[in-house]
Amino acid sequence: MNLVGRLALVIGLLGAFATWLFLGPLAAFGLQIWAAFIMWGAFYHCGGGASGFKAALAGSVWGAIMAAVALALIAKVGGGPLGAAICVGITVAIFILGANISLLAVIPAAVYGYSAVAALALLKPGEDIFSVEIVTNPLINIVLSMIIGSAFAFVSEKIVGMLGAQSGAPVEV
């Protein structure tokens, strides 16, 4: 089986399992399967392996934190659409400047984390950036969802590599 076939098989099966996990046993935590899948993509986008895992997770968490800062500022400062725009502009500039640090160099990973936290806060009424509850704090919720997604991505790459080694096909993902 070629690489794309192995990826389709493994990620399809693991994606189904992850979906069941998020919607079944983990449902009480309100974790977001879509954020896990974003992170899965970020892992491969960052090149996979241990370095891709580290880059995707660090960048996404950095972006998620900056989105949380923006949400906190918007809640405290107010200012309507203009105030929100200023808070977003400042925090986006900061997360991009973070790319000067090698661990945070993959700017798209930060965009994924930032966007996911902002999306959950905007789409789910009752979200509270100051809460300590997984279900209601978009930062905690998204970061946990992304960590799980990262783990699934890492495992998927390992399984795809093992299947490639068994078939004699290229193992690089």
Secondary structure, DSSP 8 states (H G I E B T S, - for coil): --HHHHHHHHHHHHHHHHHHHHHTTTGGGT--HHHHHHHHHHHHHTTSHHHHHHHHHHHHHHHHHHHHHHHHHHHHH--HHHHHHHHHHHHHHHHHHGGGSGGG--HHHHHHHHHHHHHHHHHSTT--TT---TTT-HHHHHHHHHHHHHHHHHHHHHHHHHHHHHHTS----
